């Protein structure tokens, strides 16, 4: 009999230690290709955390570093991490005992006309109902009608809802997974921001290069204008050639204006990415007109590495883990709930003897709540949580497939653009050589001005195409770094605990 009692007494403890309802989480596995289709030959190793330094552009490095510290989206993502940490603390508190300190004073004033007034009078020694003035309290804790009793109390109130079936533990699992997802989302925000800054910067530099090309061409055509004026003066060409050359220069000057406006627009966009007013970077970016280096060759690594490197994939996996734990939380609601409550108080009608042993009053109780009839609500909730997990798994699959495409697309585009860029450079060299030859013949009057103007137009187009191709290579390379998940430091998720803001 004694052994049976011991066994029954230990049953709740055993259940609390080992019973956790709901499915256990297992990380998903997904087949990926062994290698990327358009992967280039292995190039120089580049640190993915600071990939932008591979462009050897100090101005770009400075802009991205400022953006990563001042961009509002990054700060919002950091705030969400802090919020998730607090939700994790709240979840960990579930299933643990709570203890509250209580203190109070209570005064009861008895009515003279209440139905129990005569009884109170008898206990008070048969005094008439009119004997109480109502302005004080009788001693000994018993008051006459019209009088009152004041009591004072101080103590502790403890409550514990025992987590027998692991609902609270599953809630902690879900909260931790969502915290990790928030950390990965913050890293993903950094990845996207760095790529956006690089793309906007390269677009701005392209505009500046196009302005410089137009300025060079205007200078060349002004030199040609002087030649045309000299040739017309000696009678080797009609004066209309001078007018036509002037018209060509005017057209180039008009083409500069919208590009100059676009430079300012892109500078405004960059400033906003850095969390600054639109005009904050205009002067700084106007001074950066030097030549840009060639786009680096990016070693993409293996597709299997992408599953570990891409923050959005890691965030999707953590959301799947949270959704799996949510099922256990819902399943636990199908089972009974056990709770223990204890109250220890000191109660007295006088403050003078409140802190004495005779003032102690204690209460202990246990309760169990069995779910009987809820018209399918709890089971429906379990079904909803299972569907949430299914959706989270499909989202994970979709994220992985999209990530693979994000890498393959720029690899193919970069490969084609490099070949196109080499062809454009050869065409530019041929156009420049042809222009020099035609200009020499025009000076001697052997060719008409139309031939020279056409040659100048060909050179202008060729230079613009090369500049555009160079910028496209840089932007596509930045997109490849983004697709590979570059732009965040390799630190443990648990180490990223930003301090909560002060109240």
Backbone torsions as a table, in degrees:
resi	resn	phi	psi	omega
1	UNK	NA	-42.0	-179.7
2	UNK	-63.6	-40.7	-179.6
3	UNK	-64.6	-36.0	177.8
4	UNK	-65.4	-40.8	179.1
5	UNK	-64.4	-41.4	178.3
6	UNK	-62.5	-41.3	179.3
7	UNK	-62.3	-44.2	179.1
8	UNK	-64.6	-36.5	-179.7
9	UNK	-68.6	-33.7	-178.7
10	UNK	-82.7	-15.1	-176.0
11	UNK	-57.0	-48.2	178.9
12	UNK	-59.5	-38.8	180.0
13	UNK	-65.5	-40.4	178.3
14	UNK	-63.9	-43.9	178.6
15	UNK	-62.1	-42.7	-178.4
16	UNK	-63.3	-32.7	-176.9
17	UNK	-81.7	-29.8	-170.1
18	UNK	-126.1	-6.3	-175.5
19	UNK	-101.8	110.2	175.7
20	UNK	-130.4	108.9	-175.2
21	UNK	-78.4	166.7	-180.0
22	UNK	92.5	162.9	-177.3
23	UNK	-73.8	143.4	172.0
24	UNK	-80.6	144.8	-175.4
25	UNK	-83.2	137.6	172.3
26	UNK	-130.1	129.5	-178.4
27	UNK	-59.3	136.7	-177.9
28	UNK	-71.4	150.4	174.4
29	UNK	-114.6	138.3	-178.6
30	UNK	-141.8	129.4	-178.7
31	UNK	-71.5	133.9	176.9
32	UNK	-128.4	158.3	179.3
33	UNK	-60.9	157.2	179.0
34	UNK	-71.8	-29.4	-179.5
35	UNK	-154.3	162.3	177.3
36	UNK	-78.7	145.4	-175.6
37	UNK	-64.9	-43.4	-175.3
38	UNK	-105.6	29.8	-176.6
39	UNK	-66.9	131.0	177.7
40	UNK	-76.6	169.9	173.1
41	UNK	-58.9	151.4	-177.3
42	UNK	-58.6	129.9	178.8
43	UNK	-109.7	-162.5	179.2
44	UNK	-66.0	144.6	179.5
45	UNK	-68.7	133.9	-179.2
46	UNK	-125.5	130.8	178.0
47	UNK	-70.2	114.8	-177.2
48	UNK	-65.6	-23.4	-178.7
49	UNK	-66.9	-31.6	179.7
50	UNK	-130.5	53.0	-173.5
51	UNK	-61.2	-27.6	-175.6
52	UNK	-65.3	-20.8	178.7
53	UNK	-68.2	-17.5	179.4
54	UNK	-68.0	-16.4	177.7
55	UNK	-83.2	-6.3	177.1
56	UNK	53.6	46.1	-179.5
57	UNK	-125.7	101.8	-178.6
58	UNK	-57.1	-35.2	179.9
59	UNK	-64.0	-42.8	177.6
60	UNK	-64.2	-42.7	178.7
61	UNK	-57.9	-44.9	-178.6
62	UNK	-65.1	-41.8	-178.4
63	UNK	-64.5	-43.7	-177.6
64	UNK	-68.6	-40.5	178.6
65	UNK	-63.1	-40.1	177.6
66	UNK	-66.5	-38.6	-179.8
67	UNK	-65.3	-41.1	-177.8
68	UNK	-66.5	-19.4	179.0
69	UNK	-102.0	-21.0	-173.8
70	UNK	-121.3	-4.0	-177.2
71	UNK	-70.2	133.8	-179.3
72	UNK	-60.2	-37.1	-179.6
73	UNK	-63.5	-38.0	177.7
74	UNK	-65.3	-42.3	179.3
75	UNK	-66.8	-35.1	175.7
76	UNK	-64.8	-42.9	178.6
77	UNK	-63.5	-37.9	177.0
78	UNK	-65.6	-38.5	177.3
79	UNK	-63.9	-36.8	178.4
80	UNK	-67.6	-32.4	174.9
81	UNK	-64.9	-45.5	178.7
82	UNK	-62.0	-39.7	177.8
83	UNK	-63.0	-40.7	179.2
84	UNK	-66.1	-36.0	177.0
85	UNK	-62.3	-42.4	178.9
86	UNK	-65.9	-39.1	176.4
87	UNK	-63.7	-33.9	177.6
88	UNK	-65.7	-41.5	177.3
89	UNK	-62.1	-42.4	179.0
90	UNK	-63.2	-38.8	180.0
91	UNK	-68.3	-37.8	179.5
92	UNK	-65.5	-24.5	179.0
93	UNK	-75.0	-19.8	179.1
94	UNK	-68.2	140.8	178.6
95	UNK	82.8	2.2	177.7
96	UNK	-108.9	153.2	178.8
97	UNK	-63.8	148.5	175.6
98	UNK	-117.2	147.7	-178.8
99	UNK	-136.1	125.7	179.3
100	UNK	-121.8	139.6	172.0
101	UNK	-90.1	136.6	-177.5
102	UNK	-125.8	149.4	174.4
103	UNK	-154.7	146.1	-178.6
104	UNK	-169.5	165.4	174.5
105	UNK	-132.8	136.5	-175.2
106	UNK	-133.1	131.0	178.8
107	UNK	-124.2	128.8	178.2
108	UNK	-116.9	126.6	177.1
109	UNK	-108.7	121.9	-176.2
110	UNK	-85.2	139.0	177.6
111	UNK	-76.4	141.5	175.5
112	UNK	-71.2	-25.4	-174.5
113	UNK	-101.9	9.2	-178.9
114	UNK	-68.8	157.3	-177.7
115	UNK	-65.7	-23.1	-179.0
116	UNK	-95.2	12.5	-177.1
117	UNK	-62.4	-40.9	-177.8
118	UNK	-65.4	-37.6	178.4
119	UNK	-63.4	-44.2	179.2
120	UNK	-61.4	-35.0	179.8
121	UNK	-67.5	-38.3	-180.0
122	UNK	-64.9	-41.3	177.9
123	UNK	-67.9	-24.1	179.8
124	UNK	-88.1	9.0	176.9
125	UNK	98.7	21.5	176.3
126	UNK	76.8	13.5	178.5
127	UNK	-65.0	148.1	-179.9
128	UNK	-70.0	162.3	-178.4
129	UNK	-67.2	-18.8	-179.0
130	UNK	-88.7	-1.3	-176.7
131	UNK	-72.6	-26.4	-179.7
132	UNK	-82.4	133.0	178.2
133	UNK	-83.8	-18.3	-177.8
134	UNK	80.5	3.6	-176.8
135	UNK	-102.7	-0.1	-178.7
136	UNK	-148.7	-173.2	-179.0
137	UNK	-120.9	142.2	177.7
138	UNK	-78.0	152.1	178.7
139	UNK	-76.5	166.9	178.6
140	UNK	75.6	5.9	175.1
141	UNK	82.5	10.4	177.6
142	UNK	-124.7	126.9	-175.6
143	UNK	-115.2	148.6	174.3
144	UNK	-78.2	161.6	173.0
145	UNK	-57.3	132.4	-175.9
146	UNK	94.7	-14.6	175.8
147	UNK	-99.9	-176.3	-179.7
148	UNK	-143.4	166.6	177.3
149	UNK	-124.5	132.3	175.5
150	UNK	-113.5	128.5	177.7
151	UNK	-123.9	150.3	179.7
152	UNK	-122.3	145.4	-178.1
153	UNK	-144.1	150.9	174.8
154	UNK	-155.2	137.7	-178.5
155	UNK	178.4	-159.1	-176.2
156	UNK	-132.3	145.9	-179.9
157	UNK	-125.7	115.7	-177.8
158	UNK	-113.9	141.2	179.1
159	UNK	-144.0	141.2	-179.7
160	UNK	-145.3	114.7	170.7
161	UNK	-93.6	108.2	-171.3
162	UNK	-69.3	128.6	-178.5
163	UNK	-86.2	66.7	-176.0
164	UNK	-64.0	-38.1	-171.6
165	UNK	-106.9	9.3	169.8
166	UNK	81.6	14.8	178.4
167	UNK	-61.4	-43.1	178.9
168	UNK	-67.3	-38.3	178.9
169	UNK	-65.2	-38.6	175.6
170	UNK	-65.5	-35.2	176.9
171	UNK	-62.7	-37.7	176.8
172	UNK	-66.0	-42.2	176.9
173	UNK	-56.9	-46.0	-178.6
174	UNK	-64.4	-42.5	-178.8
175	UNK	-64.7	-41.8	178.9
176	UNK	-64.7	-40.4	178.9
177	UNK	-64.4	-38.5	179.5
178	UNK	-70.9	-31.9	174.4
179	UNK	-63.5	-45.6	178.6
180	UNK	-63.6	-37.7	176.9
181	UNK	-63.0	-38.8	178.4
182	UNK	-64.4	-38.4	177.2
183	UNK	-63.3	-44.2	179.6
184	UNK	-67.5	-33.9	176.1
185	UNK	-65.8	-35.8	176.1
186	UNK	-65.3	-41.5	177.1
187	UNK	-63.4	-38.6	178.8
188	UNK	-65.1	-36.3	176.3
189	UNK	-62.5	-37.7	177.4
190	UNK	-66.5	-39.8	178.3
191	UNK	-60.9	-48.7	-178.4
192	UNK	-66.3	-39.0	-178.3
193	UNK	-65.1	-45.5	-179.8
194	UNK	-59.4	-41.6	179.3
195	UNK	-67.7	-38.6	178.7
196	UNK	-64.8	-41.9	178.5
197	UNK	-63.2	-44.7	179.9
198	UNK	-62.8	-43.5	-179.1
199	UNK	-63.0	-45.5	179.6
200	UNK	-65.4	-37.8	-179.7
201	UNK	-66.6	-43.9	179.7
202	UNK	-66.3	-35.0	175.9
203	UNK	-65.1	-40.7	177.7
204	UNK	-64.8	-42.3	179.6
205	UNK	-65.9	-31.5	174.8
206	UNK	-63.7	-44.4	176.6
207	UNK	-58.0	-43.4	179.9
208	UNK	-64.4	-38.4	177.9
209	UNK	-66.1	-39.5	179.2
210	UNK	-65.5	-37.3	175.8
211	UNK	-64.0	-43.0	179.1
212	UNK	-63.2	-38.9	178.1
213	UNK	-63.9	-43.7	178.4
214	UNK	-64.0	-39.4	178.3
215	UNK	-62.9	-42.7	177.4
216	UNK	-62.8	-41.9	-178.3
217	UNK	-68.3	-37.1	176.7
218	UNK	-62.4	-41.7	178.0
219	UNK	-63.3	-41.1	178.6
220	UNK	-64.0	-42.2	-177.2
221	UNK	-73.9	-26.4	172.9
222	UNK	-68.5	-34.9	173.9
223	UNK	-65.9	-40.2	176.5
224	UNK	-65.6	-31.2	177.8
225	UNK	-64.3	-40.9	177.7
226	UNK	-64.0	-37.8	177.4
227	UNK	-64.2	-44.6	-179.7
228	UNK	-62.0	-39.6	178.6
229	UNK	-64.9	-38.9	179.2
230	UNK	-67.8	-43.7	-179.5
231	UNK	-64.4	-39.8	179.0
232	UNK	-67.3	-33.7	-178.1
233	UNK	-66.6	-36.6	-179.4
234	UNK	-87.2	1.1	174.5
235	UNK	85.5	12.7	-179.6
236	UNK	-87.8	-8.9	179.1
237	UNK	-151.2	151.9	179.5
238	UNK	-69.2	157.5	-179.8
239	UNK	-68.3	-19.4	178.6
240	UNK	-61.3	-24.3	178.1
241	UNK	-61.9	-35.6	178.5
242	UNK	-65.8	-43.0	179.5
243	UNK	-63.0	-42.7	-179.1
244	UNK	-66.4	-37.2	178.2
245	UNK	-66.9	-38.4	176.2
246	UNK	-61.4	-42.4	179.7
247	UNK	-62.6	-38.4	178.7
248	UNK	-64.6	-40.9	178.6
249	UNK	-65.0	-43.5	179.1
250	UNK	-60.5	-38.8	179.0
251	UNK	-64.4	-40.4	178.3
252	UNK	-66.2	-39.6	178.7
253	UNK	-63.2	-38.4	178.2
254	UNK	-67.1	-33.5	-179.6
255	UNK	-69.1	-22.3	-179.7
256	UNK	-68.7	-35.6	-168.1
257	UNK	-61.6	-49.9	179.1
258	UNK	-64.4	-28.8	178.5
259	UNK	-70.2	-40.2	177.2
260	UNK	-62.2	-38.6	176.8
261	UNK	-65.1	-38.7	-179.9
262	UNK	-67.1	-32.4	175.6
263	UNK	-58.8	-45.7	179.7
264	UNK	-66.2	-39.8	179.5
265	UNK	-61.8	-42.5	-179.9
266	UNK	-70.1	-33.9	175.5
267	UNK	-64.5	-38.3	176.6
268	UNK	-63.6	-42.0	179.8
269	UNK	-63.7	-40.9	178.0
270	UNK	-63.7	-40.8	179.7
271	UNK	-61.0	-41.9	179.0
272	UNK	-64.9	-37.3	176.7
273	UNK	-63.0	-29.2	178.8
274	UNK	-86.9	-1.9	-178.3
275	UNK	75.9	32.7	-178.7
276	UNK	-122.1	166.1	176.5
277	UNK	-62.6	154.3	-174.4
278	UNK	-55.2	-36.6	-174.1
279	UNK	-89.4	3.7	-171.7
280	UNK	-66.3	-30.3	-174.1
281	UNK	-104.6	-0.5	-173.3
282	UNK	-57.4	-51.5	-177.8
283	UNK	-66.6	-40.8	-179.5
284	UNK	-62.1	-43.8	-177.5
285	UNK	-76.4	-25.1	176.9
286	UNK	-64.3	-30.4	-177.1
287	UNK	-81.3	-11.6	-178.0
288	UNK	-97.2	87.2	-178.8
289	UNK	-122.9	15.6	179.1
290	UNK	-70.7	170.7	-179.9
291	UNK	-71.9	148.4	178.9
292	UNK	-96.6	148.2	176.4
293	UNK	-76.6	167.7	179.7
294	UNK	-70.3	151.4	177.7
295	UNK	-66.5	135.7	-178.9
296	UNK	-72.4	158.0	173.6
297	UNK	-86.7	124.8	-171.6
298	UNK	-99.5	121.9	171.6
299	UNK	-80.1	112.2	-173.5
300	UNK	-76.1	-13.8	-177.2
301	UNK	74.8	-155.4	-177.8
302	UNK	-106.4	149.5	177.2
303	UNK	-58.5	-31.7	179.0
304	UNK	-64.8	-30.3	177.1
305	UNK	-66.9	-27.2	-177.1
306	UNK	-63.0	-34.1	-178.5
307	UNK	-65.2	-27.0	178.9
308	UNK	-93.5	-25.3	-172.8
309	UNK	-90.3	-35.2	-175.2
310	UNK	-73.6	119.3	179.7
311	UNK	-63.4	-34.7	-178.4
312	UNK	-68.0	-31.9	175.9
313	UNK	-68.3	-42.6	179.5
314	UNK	-65.4	-37.8	177.9
315	UNK	-65.6	-41.4	178.6
316	UNK	-63.5	-37.5	178.4
317	UNK	-66.3	-38.9	178.4
318	UNK	-69.0	-35.2	175.6
319	UNK	-65.3	-35.2	175.6
320	UNK	-64.6	-41.2	177.5
321	UNK	-63.0	-41.5	178.9
322	UNK	-64.3	-41.9	179.7
323	UNK	-64.2	-35.2	177.5
324	UNK	-65.8	-42.7	178.9
325	UNK	-66.4	-33.0	178.7
326	UNK	-60.1	-29.5	177.7
327	UNK	-62.3	-44.1	179.1
328	UNK	-61.8	-36.7	177.5
329	UNK	-61.9	-43.3	-179.0
330	UNK	-70.2	-38.4	179.7
331	UNK	-65.4	-36.4	-179.6
332	UNK	-61.3	-26.8	178.4
333	UNK	-69.6	-13.5	177.4
334	UNK	-78.5	-14.8	-174.0
335	UNK	-103.0	162.9	179.3
336	UNK	-62.9	155.6	176.9
337	UNK	-116.3	129.4	-179.4
338	UNK	-111.2	137.1	-179.9
339	UNK	-141.4	148.5	176.8
340	UNK	-121.3	139.5	179.7
341	UNK	-133.4	135.8	176.9
342	UNK	-138.5	136.9	178.8
343	UNK	-129.0	126.2	174.9
344	UNK	-122.0	120.1	-174.6
345	UNK	-136.2	156.6	167.0
346	UNK	-109.7	119.2	-176.3
347	UNK	-127.1	131.2	179.2
348	UNK	-155.8	153.9	176.4
349	UNK	-85.8	2.1	179.0
350	UNK	-140.0	135.1	177.2
351	UNK	-65.7	-24.3	-176.4
352	UNK	-64.2	-36.6	-178.9
353	UNK	-114.7	22.2	179.5
354	UNK	-64.2	-42.2	-174.7
355	UNK	-91.7	53.9	177.0
356	UNK	-128.4	161.2	-178.1
357	UNK	-63.1	-32.1	-178.8
358	UNK	-69.8	-14.2	179.8
359	UNK	-87.4	-4.9	-176.0
360	UNK	-70.3	137.1	174.4
361	UNK	-140.6	126.8	-177.9
362	UNK	-125.0	148.2	178.8
363	UNK	-139.0	133.7	176.2
364	UNK	-133.5	138.9	-179.5
365	UNK	-151.2	152.8	174.0
366	UNK	-126.8	148.9	-177.6
367	UNK	-143.7	150.8	174.5
368	UNK	-133.1	138.6	-178.5
369	UNK	-119.6	113.6	-179.5
370	UNK	-100.7	121.0	174.9
371	UNK	-71.7	124.8	-178.6
372	UNK	-114.7	-55.4	-174.1
373	UNK	-137.0	114.7	175.7
374	UNK	-135.6	14.4	176.6
375	UNK	59.0	34.9	174.3
376	UNK	83.4	8.2	-176.2
377	UNK	-64.1	-47.3	-177.3
378	UNK	-65.5	-42.9	178.3
379	UNK	-65.3	-36.8	177.0
380	UNK	-64.2	-37.3	178.0
381	UNK	-63.9	-40.8	176.1
382	UNK	-60.0	-44.9	177.8
383	UNK	-61.0	-39.9	178.3
384	UNK	-63.4	-40.9	179.6
385	UNK	-66.5	-34.4	176.8
386	UNK	-66.5	-38.6	176.8
387	UNK	-67.4	-35.1	175.3
388	UNK	-60.5	-41.2	178.1
389	UNK	-65.0	-42.2	178.8
390	UNK	-60.7	-42.1	178.3
391	UNK	-65.6	-38.7	178.4
392	UNK	-64.5	-37.7	178.2
393	UNK	-66.8	-43.8	178.4
394	UNK	-64.9	-35.9	175.9
395	UNK	-63.7	-40.0	177.0
396	UNK	-61.3	-47.4	178.0
397	UNK	-57.7	-46.5	-179.2
398	UNK	-62.0	-39.9	-179.6
399	UNK	-64.9	-40.9	179.2
400	UNK	-64.6	-46.1	-179.5
401	UNK	-63.4	-41.7	178.5
402	UNK	-64.6	-36.2	179.0
403	UNK	-65.2	-41.6	177.9
404	UNK	-62.0	-41.5	177.6
405	UNK	-66.2	-38.8	179.8
406	UNK	-58.5	-30.0	178.8
407	UNK	-83.7	-44.8	-176.0
408	UNK	-63.9	-38.9	-177.3
409	UNK	-61.4	-54.5	179.6
410	UNK	-65.7	-29.6	176.1
411	UNK	-60.7	-45.1	178.5
412	UNK	-66.5	-40.9	-178.9
413	UNK	-67.5	-40.3	179.4
414	UNK	-65.1	-42.7	179.8
415	UNK	-60.3	-45.2	179.7
416	UNK	-69.0	-38.3	-177.6
417	UNK	-69.2	-32.7	177.5
418	UNK	-64.8	-41.5	177.6
419	UNK	-66.2	-41.7	178.3
420	UNK	-63.8	-39.8	-179.1
421	UNK	-62.5	-41.2	178.7
422	UNK	-63.9	-39.8	178.5
423	UNK	-65.5	-42.1	179.8
424	UNK	-63.1	-37.5	179.4
425	UNK	-67.2	-37.0	175.6
426	UNK	-66.3	-39.8	178.5
427	UNK	-65.0	-36.7	178.1
428	UNK	-64.6	-43.9	178.8
429	UNK	-60.9	-41.8	179.1
430	UNK	-65.8	-40.3	-179.5
431	UNK	-65.1	-41.4	179.2
432	UNK	-65.7	-41.1	178.1
433	UNK	-64.2	-41.4	179.1
434	UNK	-64.8	-40.4	-179.9
435	UNK	-62.5	-43.1	-179.3
436	UNK	-62.5	-41.2	-179.5
437	UNK	-67.1	-43.4	-178.8
438	UNK	-67.5	-37.8	179.6
439	UNK	-63.9	-39.3	178.2
440	UNK	-64.0	-41.0	179.7
441	UNK	-71.3	-32.8	179.0
442	UNK	-66.1	-35.2	179.8
443	UNK	-61.9	-32.6	-178.8
444	UNK	-92.1	-1.2	176.1
445	UNK	84.4	13.4	-178.1
446	UNK	-84.8	-16.9	177.9
447	UNK	-130.9	154.5	179.4
448	UNK	-78.4	164.9	-178.0
449	UNK	-65.9	-29.0	179.1
450	UNK	-54.8	-41.4	-179.7
451	UNK	-63.2	-40.4	179.8
452	UNK	-67.7	-44.8	179.4
453	UNK	-61.2	-40.7	178.0
454	UNK	-63.7	-40.8	179.3
455	UNK	-65.0	-40.5	178.1
456	UNK	-64.4	-40.5	178.0
457	UNK	-63.4	-39.9	179.2
458	UNK	-63.4	-40.8	179.1
459	UNK	-66.1	-42.5	179.6
460	UNK	-60.3	-46.4	179.8
461	UNK	-63.1	-41.4	-178.5
462	UNK	-64.6	-41.3	179.2
463	UNK	-66.4	-41.0	178.1
464	UNK	-64.4	-38.9	179.4
465	UNK	-66.1	-40.0	178.3
466	UNK	-65.2	-43.9	179.4
467	UNK	-62.6	-42.1	178.6
468	UNK	-64.7	-40.8	179.2
469	UNK	-65.5	-40.7	177.6
470	UNK	-60.9	-45.1	179.5
471	UNK	-64.4	-38.4	179.7
472	UNK	-65.3	-37.8	177.1
473	UNK	-63.0	-42.0	179.5
474	UNK	-65.5	-43.4	-178.8
475	UNK	-67.5	-39.2	178.6
476	UNK	-69.3	-32.8	176.2
477	UNK	-67.8	-41.0	175.4
478	UNK	-62.3	-39.4	177.4
479	UNK	-64.0	-35.3	177.8
480	UNK	-67.2	-43.0	176.2
481	UNK	-59.3	-41.6	177.6
482	UNK	-62.0	-44.7	-179.3
483	UNK	-63.0	-31.6	179.6
484	UNK	-80.6	-4.0	177.3
485	UNK	82.6	28.2	179.1
486	UNK	-84.8	147.9	176.4
487	UNK	126.3	9.3	177.0
488	UNK	-138.6	152.3	-177.0
489	UNK	-80.0	145.0	-179.9
490	UNK	-82.5	82.4	177.8
491	UNK	-124.3	149.8	179.0
492	UNK	-60.3	145.2	178.6
493	UNK	-59.1	-38.1	-177.0
494	UNK	-66.4	-25.1	-178.3
495	UNK	-77.2	-17.1	-177.4
496	UNK	-88.9	82.6	179.8
497	UNK	-119.3	84.0	179.7
498	UNK	-63.9	143.6	-179.0
499	UNK	-67.1	140.1	177.9
500	UNK	-71.7	149.2	-179.4
501	UNK	-69.5	147.0	-179.7
502	UNK	-72.6	147.6	178.0
503	UNK	-66.3	NA	NA
